[in-house]
Amino acid sequence: MVVGVAGEDAPSVVMRTLMGRRHSAGMPHLPDAVFGAEALQRRATHRIRYPVERKIITNFGDMEHIWHHLFYQELKVAPEEHPVLLTYAADSPPRNQEKMLQIMFETFNVPAVHLGDQATLALFSAGKTTGVVVDIGASGSLITPVYEGRDITDYLLKILNERGYSFTTTAERMLVDEIKCKLGFCSVDFDAGWTACMKQSATLGSGVIDVNKVEGTQLARLPNELLCRINDVVMQNTYTRCYTLPDGQVITLDAERFRCVEPVFAPCMIGFSATDLTDNLYTSIYRCSSELRKLMWGNVMLSGGSTLFPGMAARLQKRLTDLAPADAGVRVIAPPERKYATWIGGSILGSMPDFASMTVSTAAYAEYGANTLMHMFH
């Protein structure tokens, strides 16, 4: 979750949307509920729960606890004194948005609420009101055309296991997530990258010298500093990278670095029947009216943390240029701050002088109810 105060340049709180519940009532000295990073640190004594799946809230009881924690412990504000802007994914069911309104008004007594579409806010952060947003985050991907207005980690775990590395605990999974962020990249041409990597493996192996295993070989005569410099040269000119785990074990990755990202474009690799990302994007644009398509082709905006992989924007630019009409003018926009694009858009919107006119007030909620007021946000 990304949380902060409207008008600020950056969020105050960035927290994983999860909570931990104490396993046993027989441990009264431990907190009953913990959140975010603390929950993961206490996973031995607390059961981890994820109330959001595929960008949609699936457990409002847990979500209410998380909102309470954010208001009172992280932001340290009284919610009854501040209007609130919440965001929703374009494919979230209306009943979820109604429930969000209900909890904000009836549990936290906030004075006013605005529900913002995540794709619209992401575009707004880049100063645009028209375009197509490709939002790829930890919990899934969504393509949303706008007019005016955990899969990669799992796959890396699987392919590292194929290589003989085992990661089974929650802590080890977090390490794999870190490896993904530091070493993963998007191959502009997956087939060509795969072929080149296989040729490299056939001729050089990994090419990397394990300085802990040179005893008894000719390499033992060389100082470790020189061996490390040789490794640096090898890694600058090949796909191979090494990662040192906290226990000192060194793992080596080559094709895994770009294989783990490929399911974004080919969901079938991880068992989903969805079609290729770029094909879906093409279809989404062509479902727009003909007079809007050129605007959409020229404003394809990336949003979400999983679009930060090196090569992602270039891959989309190349593939969409191949698919689109010759005069489409395809342009993929990849702002450096796109990980928080939705929040930034919300911060801008929430600081506008007329923001109050875009909100539902306590009085309006009491008079009309959530269901009747939904039209304000769609």
C-alpha positions as CSV (number, residue, x, y, z in Angstrom):
1,M,0.0,0.0,0.0
2,V,1.1,3.5,-0.8
3,V,-0.2,6.2,1.6
4,G,0.4,9.9,2.2
5,V,-0.9,13.4,2.4
6,A,-2.3,15.2,-0.7
7,G,-0.1,17.8,-2.2
8,E,3.2,16.1,-1.2
9,D,5.7,14.8,-3.8
10,A,6.2,11.4,-2.3
11,P,4.1,9.0,-0.1
12,S,4.6,8.9,3.6
13,V,4.1,5.2,3.9
14,V,4.9,2.3,1.6
15,M,3.8,-1.0,3.1
16,R,3.1,-4.4,1.9
17,T,-0.7,-5.1,2.1
18,L,-0.7,-7.9,4.6
19,M,-1.2,-8.5,8.3
20,G,-0.2,-11.1,10.8
21,R,-2.5,-12.7,13.4
22,R,-1.1,-14.3,16.5
23,H,-1.2,-18.0,16.3
24,S,-2.1,-18.8,19.9
25,A,-4.0,-17.0,22.7
26,G,-1.4,-18.5,25.0
27,M,1.1,-15.8,24.0
28,P,-0.5,-12.7,25.5
29,H,2.8,-10.9,25.6
30,L,2.8,-10.7,21.8
31,P,0.6,-8.3,19.8
32,D,-2.6,-9.8,18.4
33,A,-2.1,-8.1,15.0
34,V,0.9,-6.8,13.2
35,F,1.3,-5.3,9.7
36,G,3.6,-5.1,6.7
37,A,7.3,-5.8,7.3
38,E,6.7,-6.4,11.0
39,A,4.2,-9.2,10.2
40,L,6.8,-10.9,8.0
41,Q,9.4,-10.6,10.8
42,R,7.0,-12.3,13.2
43,R,5.9,-15.1,10.9
44,A,7.0,-17.7,13.4
45,T,4.3,-16.5,15.9
46,H,1.8,-14.9,13.6
47,R,-0.2,-16.3,10.6
48,I,0.2,-14.1,7.6
49,R,-2.9,-12.9,5.7
50,Y,-3.2,-11.1,2.4
51,P,-6.6,-9.3,2.1
52,V,-6.0,-8.1,-1.5
53,E,-5.8,-10.5,-4.5
54,R,-5.4,-9.4,-8.1
55,K,-5.8,-5.8,-7.0
56,I,-9.2,-6.5,-5.4
57,I,-10.0,-6.5,-1.7
58,T,-11.1,-10.0,-0.7
59,N,-11.2,-9.7,3.1
60,F,-12.6,-6.4,4.3
61,G,-12.3,-7.4,8.0
62,D,-8.5,-7.6,7.6
63,M,-8.5,-4.5,5.4
64,E,-10.3,-2.5,8.0
65,H,-7.5,-3.4,10.5
66,I,-4.9,-2.3,8.0
67,W,-6.6,1.0,7.4
68,H,-6.9,1.5,11.2
69,H,-3.2,0.9,11.5
70,L,-2.4,3.3,8.7
71,F,-4.5,6.1,10.1
72,Y,-3.5,5.9,13.8
73,Q,0.0,4.3,13.8
74,E,1.6,5.3,10.5
75,L,0.0,8.7,9.5
76,K,-0.9,9.5,13.1
77,V,-4.1,11.4,12.1
78,A,-7.7,11.4,13.3
79,P,-9.6,10.1,10.2
80,E,-12.7,12.0,11.3
81,E,-10.8,15.3,10.5
82,H,-9.6,14.5,7.0
83,P,-11.3,13.7,3.6
84,V,-10.0,10.5,2.2
85,L,-9.1,9.5,-1.4
86,L,-9.1,5.7,-2.0
87,T,-8.3,4.0,-5.3
88,Y,-9.8,1.0,-7.1
89,A,-8.8,-1.1,-10.0
90,A,-11.0,-0.8,-13.1
91,D,-12.2,-4.4,-12.9
92,S,-13.1,-4.3,-9.2
93,P,-16.8,-5.0,-8.6
94,P,-19.0,-2.1,-7.6
95,R,-20.0,-3.8,-4.3
96,N,-16.3,-3.6,-3.3
97,Q,-16.3,0.2,-3.8
98,E,-19.6,0.4,-1.9
99,K,-18.0,-1.5,1.0
100,M,-15.0,0.9,1.0
101,L,-17.4,3.9,1.3
102,Q,-19.3,2.1,4.1
103,I,-16.3,1.4,6.2
104,M,-14.8,4.9,5.7
105,F,-18.0,6.6,6.8
106,E,-19.4,4.2,9.4
107,T,-16.2,2.9,11.0
108,F,-13.8,5.8,10.6
109,N,-16.3,8.6,10.4
110,V,-14.4,10.5,7.7
111,P,-16.0,13.7,6.6
112,A,-15.7,13.0,2.8
113,V,-14.5,10.3,0.4
114,H,-13.4,10.2,-3.2
115,L,-12.9,6.9,-5.0
116,G,-10.4,7.2,-7.8
117,D,-9.8,4.8,-10.7
118,Q,-6.2,3.8,-10.6
119,A,-5.5,4.0,-14.3
120,T,-7.0,7.5,-14.5
121,L,-4.9,8.7,-11.6
122,A,-1.7,7.2,-13.1
123,L,-2.3,9.2,-16.3
124,F,-3.0,12.3,-14.3
125,S,0.4,11.9,-12.6
126,A,2.0,12.4,-16.0
127,G,-0.2,15.4,-16.8
128,K,-2.4,13.4,-19.2
129,T,-6.1,12.7,-19.3
130,T,-6.2,10.4,-22.3
131,G,-4.2,7.2,-22.9
132,V,-4.0,3.5,-22.2
133,V,-2.4,2.5,-18.9
134,V,-0.5,-0.8,-18.6
135,D,-0.4,-1.4,-14.9
136,I,1.8,-4.3,-13.8
137,G,2.3,-4.9,-10.1
138,A,2.9,-7.7,-7.6
139,S,-0.8,-8.8,-7.7
140,G,-1.4,-8.8,-11.4
141,S,-1.6,-6.7,-14.6
142,L,-4.4,-4.6,-16.0
143,I,-4.8,-2.7,-19.3
144,T,-7.1,0.2,-19.1
145,P,-7.9,2.7,-21.9
146,V,-8.8,6.1,-20.4
147,Y,-10.4,9.0,-22.2
148,E,-10.4,12.3,-20.2
149,G,-10.2,11.2,-17.4
150,R,3.0,-12.0,-7.0
151,D,3.4,-14.0,-10.2
152,I,7.0,-13.1,-11.3
153,T,8.5,-14.0,-7.9
154,D,6.6,-17.3,-7.9
155,Y,8.0,-18.2,-11.4
156,L,11.5,-17.2,-10.4
157,L,11.2,-19.6,-7.4
158,K,10.2,-22.4,-9.8
159,I,13.0,-21.9,-12.3
160,L,15.7,-21.4,-9.5
161,N,14.4,-24.7,-8.1
162,E,15.0,-26.3,-11.5
163,R,18.6,-25.1,-11.3
164,G,19.0,-26.8,-7.9
165,Y,18.4,-23.9,-5.5
166,S,15.7,-24.4,-2.9
167,F,13.7,-21.5,-1.4
168,T,10.8,-22.7,0.8
169,T,10.3,-20.4,3.8
170,T,8.7,-17.0,3.7
171,A,12.1,-15.4,4.5
172,E,13.6,-17.2,1.5
173,R,10.8,-16.1,-0.7
174,M,11.5,-12.5,0.3
175,L,15.1,-13.1,-0.8
176,V,13.9,-14.3,-4.2
177,D,11.8,-11.2,-4.5
178,E,14.9,-9.1,-3.9
179,I,16.9,-11.1,-6.4
180,K,14.1,-10.5,-9.0
181,C,14.3,-6.7,-8.4
182,K,18.1,-6.5,-8.5
183,L,18.9,-8.9,-11.3
184,G,15.7,-9.4,-13.4
185,F,15.3,-7.7,-16.8
186,C,13.0,-7.8,-19.8
187,S,14.5,-9.2,-22.9
188,V,13.5,-7.1,-25.9
189,D,13.6,-10.3,-28.0
190,F,13.0,-13.4,-25.8
191,D,13.8,-16.0,-28.4
192,A,17.0,-14.3,-29.5
193,G,18.0,-13.8,-25.8
194,W,17.3,-17.5,-25.0
195,T,19.4,-18.7,-28.0
196,A,22.3,-16.4,-27.1
197,C,22.2,-17.5,-23.5
198,M,22.2,-21.2,-24.4
199,K,25.2,-20.7,-26.7
200,Q,27.0,-19.0,-23.9
201,S,26.3,-21.8,-21.5
202,A,27.4,-24.4,-24.1
203,T,30.8,-22.7,-24.7
204,L,31.6,-21.0,-21.3
205,G,29.4,-22.7,-18.7
206,S,28.5,-19.9,-16.3
207,G,32.0,-18.5,-16.9
208,V,32.1,-17.4,-13.2
209,I,34.8,-18.6,-10.9
210,D,33.7,-19.7,-7.4
211,V,36.5,-18.3,-5.3
212,N,35.5,-20.7,-2.5
213,K,36.2,-23.8,-4.7
214,V,39.6,-23.1,-6.3
215,E,41.6,-25.0,-3.7
216,G,43.7,-27.7,-5.4
217,T,43.4,-26.0,-8.9
218,Q,45.8,-23.8,-10.9
219,L,43.5,-20.9,-10.0
220,A,44.4,-21.2,-6.3
221,R,47.7,-19.5,-7.2
222,L,45.9,-16.3,-8.1
223,P,44.8,-13.7,-5.4
224,N,41.1,-13.5,-4.7
225,E,41.1,-9.9,-5.8
226,L,42.2,-10.9,-9.3
227,L,39.6,-13.7,-9.4
228,C,36.9,-11.3,-8.5
229,R,38.1,-8.9,-11.2
230,I,38.0,-11.7,-13.8
231,N,34.4,-12.4,-12.6
232,D,33.5,-8.8,-13.1
233,V,34.7,-8.8,-16.7
234,V,32.8,-12.1,-17.4
235,M,29.6,-10.7,-16.0
236,Q,29.9,-7.5,-17.9
237,N,29.9,-9.5,-21.2
238,T,27.5,-12.3,-20.5
239,Y,24.0,-12.9,-19.0
240,T,25.6,-14.3,-15.9
241,R,25.1,-12.6,-12.5
242,C,25.8,-13.8,-9.0
243,Y,24.0,-13.1,-5.8
244,T,25.3,-13.7,-2.3
245,L,22.8,-15.0,0.2
246,P,22.9,-13.9,3.8
247,D,24.5,-17.3,4.8
248,G,27.4,-16.7,2.3
249,Q,26.1,-19.1,-0.4
250,V,26.6,-17.7,-3.9
251,I,23.9,-18.5,-6.4
252,T,24.4,-17.9,-10.2
253,L,21.7,-16.8,-12.6
254,D,21.8,-16.4,-16.4
255,A,18.6,-17.1,-18.4
256,E,16.6,-17.0,-15.2
257,R,17.1,-13.3,-15.1
258,F,14.9,-12.7,-18.1
259,R,12.8,-15.9,-18.0
260,C,11.2,-14.8,-14.8
261,V,9.8,-11.6,-16.4
262,E,8.5,-13.3,-19.6
263,P,5.2,-14.4,-18.0
264,V,4.2,-10.8,-18.1
265,F,4.0,-11.2,-21.9
266,A,3.2,-14.9,-22.0
267,P,0.9,-15.8,-19.1
268,C,0.7,-19.4,-20.3
269,M,4.2,-19.9,-18.9
270,I,2.7,-19.9,-15.4
271,G,-0.5,-21.7,-16.2
272,F,-2.8,-18.8,-17.1
273,S,-5.0,-19.0,-20.2
274,A,-4.8,-15.2,-20.8
275,T,-3.3,-14.1,-24.1
276,D,-0.1,-12.1,-24.7
277,L,0.1,-8.7,-23.0
278,T,0.8,-6.9,-26.2
279,D,-2.1,-8.7,-28.0
280,N,-4.4,-7.7,-25.2
281,L,-3.2,-4.1,-25.4
282,Y,-3.8,-4.1,-29.1
283,T,-7.3,-5.4,-28.6
284,S,-8.0,-2.8,-25.9
285,I,-7.0,0.0,-28.1
286,Y,-9.1,-1.3,-31.1
287,R,-12.1,-1.5,-28.9
288,C,-11.9,2.3,-28.5
289,S,-13.7,4.4,-31.1
290,S,-11.7,5.0,-34.3
291,E,-11.2,8.7,-33.6
292,L,-9.6,7.9,-30.2
293,R,-7.2,5.2,-31.3
294,K,-4.4,7.5,-32.5
295,L,-4.5,9.2,-29.1
296,M,-4.2,5.9,-27.4
297,W,-1.3,4.6,-29.5
298,G,0.6,7.8,-28.7
299,N,-0.1,7.6,-24.9
300,V,0.7,4.1,-23.7
301,M,1.7,4.6,-20.1
302,L,3.5,2.1,-17.8
303,S,2.5,2.0,-14.2
304,G,3.3,-0.2,-11.2
305,G,6.5,-1.7,-9.8
306,S,6.8,-4.6,-12.2
307,T,7.2,-2.2,-15.1
308,L,10.5,-1.1,-13.7
309,F,12.5,-4.0,-15.2
310,P,15.1,-2.8,-17.6
311,G,13.9,-3.4,-21.2
312,M,10.2,-3.4,-20.4
313,A,9.4,-0.1,-22.2
314,A,11.7,-1.0,-25.2
315,R,10.0,-4.4,-25.5
316,L,6.5,-2.9,-25.6
317,Q,7.6,-0.1,-28.0
318,K,9.0,-2.6,-30.4
319,R,6.1,-5.1,-30.3
320,L,3.4,-2.4,-30.5
321,T,5.1,-0.7,-33.4
322,D,5.1,-4.0,-35.2
323,L,1.3,-4.5,-34.5
324,A,0.0,-1.0,-34.9
325,P,-0.8,0.8,-38.2
326,A,2.2,2.4,-39.8
327,D,0.9,5.9,-39.0
328,A,-0.2,5.1,-35.4
329,G,2.7,7.0,-33.8
330,V,3.2,4.5,-31.0
331,R,4.8,6.0,-27.9
332,V,5.4,4.1,-24.6
333,I,5.6,6.5,-21.7
334,A,7.7,5.2,-18.8
335,P,8.1,7.9,-16.1
336,P,10.9,7.1,-13.6
337,E,8.4,7.5,-10.7
338,R,5.8,5.1,-12.3
339,K,6.0,2.7,-9.3
340,Y,3.9,5.2,-7.4
341,A,2.1,6.8,-10.4
342,T,-1.4,6.2,-9.0
343,W,-0.5,7.7,-5.7
344,I,1.1,10.8,-7.3
345,G,-2.0,11.3,-9.4
346,G,-4.1,11.1,-6.3
347,S,-1.9,13.5,-4.5
348,I,-2.3,16.0,-7.3
349,L,-6.0,15.6,-7.5
350,G,-6.5,15.8,-3.7
351,S,-4.7,19.1,-3.5
352,M,-6.8,20.8,-6.2
353,P,-9.0,23.7,-5.0
354,D,-12.2,22.0,-6.3
355,F,-11.4,18.6,-4.8
356,A,-14.3,18.9,-2.3
357,S,-16.8,19.0,-5.2
358,M,-15.5,15.5,-6.3
359,T,-16.2,13.9,-3.0
360,V,-19.1,12.2,-1.3
361,S,-19.9,13.9,2.0
362,T,-21.1,12.3,5.2
363,A,-24.5,14.0,4.7
364,A,-24.8,12.7,1.2
365,Y,-23.9,9.2,2.3
366,A,-26.4,9.3,5.1
367,E,-29.2,10.5,2.8
368,Y,-28.6,8.4,-0.3
369,G,-26.4,5.4,0.7
370,A,-23.4,4.0,-1.1
371,N,-25.2,2.3,-4.0
372,T,-26.9,5.4,-5.2
373,L,-23.7,7.5,-5.0
374,M,-21.6,5.1,-7.1
375,H,-22.3,7.1,-10.3
376,M,-20.2,9.9,-9.0
377,F,-17.0,7.9,-9.5
378,H,-17.8,6.2,-12.9
